[in-house]
């Protein structure tokens, strides 16, 4: 087995992230992201400290979380595990909007917990591509309360994962992963395995695992109201046998992740139940992920020549949407 324990080893397999990838990240919650939050009934939140990283869900009516440009406010009562939200904790989040494949990621640090809200000082805000939700068939699910009760069976039936990681400096991050049931995760003894498919090219979680391997994750079976909370220590591998078990449509992922000493706890999620995700409502007409990508590139503080060229390119009407459509069609696996 060939474990990946260095950035050089990672880049030898995936290549270096294109410089333009970082241009979609802004350091505040702009008006387009505020509209996203107003339409979102569900979030996944990772909280990190010196003891590691933990994950919980938050949910309610659309708009349960809100933000001004500098601060994201989350009602403590909306979290399944409110005890995780403490001042000083690093924070990574993922917000979903029914009917939309893309997700909104907001990262930062909990500045205060008062008046029933956790207030997060925002450091990063950006839209994540739709590949994970497309592969999982997330929004096509029907309500289903018959989820497996054993960790092994739940993991095998899961289609979506929210993965919380933390870098060596303690900064939290949360990324989506999705696959058809049976190709997403499997459990072998005290290990959980999952595939790593094409994503947004930032490779944040990969790099985090190399510097700080403790992870937390939430496994979902779209349609169900229970979740499996996973904790353990992860290692990336390019082992051919391990990767081959995750082949889909004849395509084998470049990497797989092994989680050692894994702990899996299945529990009902009040946040997921409150969010009422399934059957999915129609996507809001005023949220256009492709336009958000373009707007965030324009708002990025990098004003170098490369950034100016990228901003001009994505500002051409229809270009960003056509680029996304092509990527989702030709680079899904």
N, C-alpha and C positions, 0 to 999 in steps of 0.2 A: 504494500500500500504506500502511495506517495502522498504524504501530508504536505500541505502548503503552509509554511511557517515564516514567510518573509514577503514583503511587498514585491521584491524582485521576482520571486517565484510566482506570485499572483499575476504580475504583469506579463510574465513569460507565457501564460495561458490565455489571459483575457486581453492583453494589450494595455497600453496606457489610456486612461480616460481622456477623450478629446478635450482640449481647453475650453471649447464652447459650452460643454456640459454645465460648467459652473455659472454660466451667464443667466440661467433661468432662476437662480436663487437670489432673493432679495432679503433685506434685513429688517423688514417691517411687514405688517399686514395691510396690504393696499386695499383699495375699494373693491376690486374683483374678488379678493380673498374674503373680505367681509361679507360679500353677497353669498359666497360659498358657505361660510359658517351659518348664515341666516337660514340656509336650506338644509343643513346637515342635522340628522337626528342621531348620529352615532360617531363615536371616536374611539380609537385605541390610544392608550397613553402609556409610555414607558417612563419610569422614574428611577434615576440612578444616584447612588451615593458610594461611599467607600466600601460598603458591604456588597455591592453589585448592582444589578439591574432587576427591576420587577415590572410587571405589566398588568393593566386593568382596562376595563371598558367603561365608557361613559355614554349615556344616552338619555333621550327624552323626546319632547316635541322638537321639531325643526327649529334651530336657533337657540337651543339650550345653552350653547357656549357662544360668546361674543368677543369682539376685540376692537380696540382702537389701534392705531398704527404701531404703538410700542408694546401693548400689553394684551395678552389673551386671558380672558376670565372664564373660569370653569366652576359651576356650582359643585361644591363637595358632594351634595346629595345625589348628583347625577352619576357619581363613580361607583362601580361595584365594590372597590376597595379604597375608600376615602383616606384610610390611614397612610397610604403611600404618598399623599400630597403634603409634603413638609417644606418649609422654607429652606432654600439652599439646594434642594435636589435638582439635578439636571433633568431635562424634560425633552421627550420626543413624542410626536403625535401624528396621527393619521385620521383625517376626517372624510367620511363617505357621504355622498348625496345620491339618493335613489335614482336609478336609471342611468347614472353616469359611470363610465368605466375608470376614468382618471380619479385620483385621490389627491387631497391637499395635505401637505406635510408642514407642520409648524414646530420648530425646535427652539429651545431656550433654557431658561432656569427659573424655578419657582422663586419669585421675589418675596411673596408673602401669602399667608393664608389668614383671611379675616372676613368678617361679615358673611360667612358661609361660602366664600369663593376662594379658589386658588388662583392667584394672579401670577402669570408667567411673563417674565421679561423676554420678549421675542428676539431671537438672534437670526433665525432662518425661516423663510416662508417660500414654498414653491409647489408646483403641481407635478405629480408623479404620473407616469404613463399608465395606460389602461391594461397592459398585458396580463397582469396578475388576475384581475377581475374577469377579463375575457376568458382566459384559460380555465378558470374555476366555474364558469357559468353562473357567477354570483347572483346576477339580477334575474335570471330565468327560473330560479327555484320557487317552489311552492311551500307554504307553511308545513312543517313536519315536526311533530313532537316525539317521533319514534327513533331518536338517535341512540346508537349503541351505548351501553353502560360501562364497558371495560375500556381501559386506556388503549390497549392494542387495537381493538376494533374501531374505536372512535378515531384514532390516528389514521387507520387505513381508509376510513370513509370520509375523512376531511378533504376539503378542496381549497381551503384558504387559510393562510397563516399571516398574522401580524407579528413580525420579528423585531424584538427590542434588543439593541446592542449598545455598547458604550465604548468609546475609544480610551486609549491609555491615559488621556488627560481628564477623563470623567464626563465627557460630553455624550449625552444620550441621543439615540437615533432610532427611528421606527420605520420599517419598510414592509411593503406588502409582497406576498408570494402566493401564487395560485396555480393549480393544476387540476386535471380531472381526478375524480376519486380513484384511489389505487395507485396513482402516479405521483401523489403529493408527498406523503410521508409513510414510513413504516418503522415498526419497533422490532428490535432484535435484542432480547435480554434486557440489559440496562442501558441500551443505546437506542436513540431515535435518529433516523436518517431522513434527510430531505434533499430535493434537487435544487440546483440554482440555474434558473433559466435567464434568457436575455431580459434586461430591464432598462433602467434609465441611464446606464453607463456611468453613474457616479461611483459605484462600487463601495459606498459607505460601509455597509454592513460587512462586506468582505474584509476591508481594511481594519475595521474595528475588531473582528474576530482574531486577527493576527496580533494586534496589540493588547487585547483584553478579551479572553475567550468566554467569559461568563455571559450567558444569554437568558432571556425570558421570551416566551412566545404564547400567543393565543391561537389555538386551532379551532376553526369553525366548519360546520357542515351547513352550507347555505340552506335556509329554511328552518333550521332548528334554533331553539332558544337557549341551549346549553353550550358551554365552551369547554375546551380542555386547556388548562394553563400549564405550560411547560417551563421547567427550569433545568439548567445543566451547564456543562462546559463544552464548547463546540470547537471543531477542527475541520478546516476545509481539506478536501482531498481530490486528486484527479485520478484515483484508482479506477481502472477501466471496468473491473467487475462491479464495483459499487455503482458507478455511473450508469452502467447498462441496465440496471434494474429500474431506472427511471425513464427509459426510452418512451417517447410518445410520437406517433406518426413517423416512426423510423428515425427520429432524431434523438441523439444521446446528449444530455447536458455536458458542458465542459467541466463542471465542478459538481460535487456533492458535499453535503455537510453532515458530519457525524457528531451527535450530541452525546457525550459520555455522562455516566452517573445521573441519568435523566430522571426527573420526577414529573409525573403527569397527574394532574388532579382535575377531574371532570366536575363541573359545577353549573347550576343554573345561573344565567346572567340576567339580572333585573334590568340592566341597561339595554341589553339586546331586546328584551321583551317590550320595554317602553318605546324603543325605536320603531317597532312595527315595520320592519323592512320588507317583509314578503306577504302577499305578492307586491312586487315593486311598483311604486307610483311612476308616472311619466316624469321624465327628466324636466327640471325647470327650464323654461324657455330663455331665461335671462342669464344662464350660466353656460359659457362657451369655453371649454378647456383650451382649445387651440388659440383663441384670442387671449386667454390668460397667460399662456406660454409666451406669446409675443409681447404682451404688456410687461411681463416680468423681465424679459430680456431688455426692454427699453428702460426699465426702472433700475436695472443693475448699475451699481456705482462704478464699475469698470468702464472707463471711457477711452480705452486704447483702440487702436485701429481695428483689431480683430473684433472687438465688441461693437464698434460702429458698423462694421460690415454685416455682422450677424443681426444687429437691430434693423438695418435697412432690408435685409433679406426676409426676415420673418414678418416685417410690416407690410409686405406685398399681399394684398387681399387673396385669400385662398391658399397661399403657399404653405403655411403652417399646418392647416387641416389636411392638405393633400400629402404632406410629408408624414404626418401621423398615420393616415389611412394606409399608406404604402408600407410603413414600418410594421403596423399591426398585421397586415396581410402576409408579408414576406419574412418577418423575423420574429414570429410568435414563439417558436421553439428553437 
